[in-house]
Amino acid sequence: MLKKKTLTILLLILAASVNKSFSQELKIDPMYRIQLLIQMEKYESAIEFTEKLDDSLKCGKLEILAFCYRNLNNDLKSITYYEQYIEECESSYIQRVNLGDSYYKTNQLEKAKKQFLTAQKAKPELGLIDYNLGLIEKDKGNKEKALEYFTFAINKTKGETLDFDYVEMQINTLNELKEYDSAFKNIDTVLEIWDKNSIEYKYTLIIKSSIFGAKGEYQSAIKILDDIINSGIDNEIVLLEAYAYQIDFYSKMNKKKKACDIYTKIENINPESAILKEYKCE
């Protein structure tokens, strides 16, 4: 089941210019080590080595520290480094998107919005920025404006680049606005993109089931999900998503035994699945 997701993060590509006044070993090896540590998600160690870098790499240090602290969920510290980077270094839309993410996660919505709007001027074709702005407007209760942003994001990322988070949030917002006809029309347009045997098609069908669920037509929603599950799909993510919607619909129908049966199936696939924390079966 879709939960309110934090802003999607752009992968930070770390780079450092080589200062010829130092030996190649001193300038390249430490940075290469830091990059490997980040790839291994050993952010504490990456921070330790980054803090030892020469001051001539100040901007690189600030960016790496901001990135590592954000991945350690220390957004307040990440904000400090990104703010300093943007003030003192030659920043791009990437740092502003990442700073906006940390602002968002610390509920500083207006500051986050300002960073995303600035990033949008530099990278207007990037659907991620519209998606992030949509999340902010949705959190502020401006569902119609949020819907516009989610639609912009989808229109900028069609075909194989289409992000299902964008589609799911658009449909979710249409459901909340009770604009079911528009929701069905939009999701059917997305379905036309994919081959009917593809994972993408089946995931889109799951989103379509949410429209029936929002209308209270749970049997129709569950029928779609049953068809997906019974198709022999071996993609764990899609399968768990289908079961997650099913357990929600059965719970809303007050069919506790059915919901618990689904709970057991999810538990057998992935006992660490987040959906299991929201339901109790005895």
C-alpha positions, 0 to 999 in steps of 0.5 A: 500500500502506498504510504506518504513517501519522502522526496525522491533523491537524486543520486549525488555524483561525487567528483573532486578536481585534482590540485597539481600542487599536491602529489597524485597519491594524496589527491586521488586516493583519499577521494577514491576511498570515500567514493567506495565507502559511499557506494558501500553505504558506510557513511560514518566512515566516509564522513571520518575520511572526508573531514581529513581532506585538505582545505583546498577541497572545501566544496567537495568536503561540504557536498560529501558531508551533506550527502552522507549526513542526509543518508544517515537521516541527520537532516539538520546537519545535512542542511547546515552543510548544503546551505554552506555549499550553496552560499560558498560554492558553485552549486547546481540544481542537484544540491538544491534538490537535495537541500529541498529534500532535507528541508521537506523531511524536517517539515520546513515546507516553504524553504523546501519549495523555494529550493525546488522552484530555484532548481526548476529554473535550471532544470525545467525538464526534470519531472522529479522537481514537479513531483516534489513540489506536488508533495509539498502542496499536498501536505499543505492541503492544496490538492488541486495544485498538487495534482497539477504538479504530479501531472506535469511530472508524468508528462515529462517522464513517459514510456520507459522513464515513467516513474510509478510514484508519480502515477500513484500520487496523481491517482491517489490525489484524484481519488481524494478529490473524488474525480474518479472518471479522470482517474480511470482515464489517466490510468488507462492511458498509462496502461496503453504504454505497456505490454500486457504481460509486463511487470509495468502493466501489472503494477499499473493495474494495481494502481487502477484497483486503488480507484475502485477501492476509493469508490468503495467498490472493493470486490472489483478492486480485489478481482483485479488484484486476484488476477495479478496474483494468480497470473504467476507473477514472480516479482516480489515488489509487485506481489507484495504491493498487490497483497498490501492493497488486498489486506487494506480492502478486506480490512475495510470490508471487515473481513478479518479472516480474509485479511489475516490470510493475506497477512500470512502470505505477506509474512511468508514472502517477507516477514520484514514488510512494512505493511505487517506493522499496520495490521494485527492478526491472532 
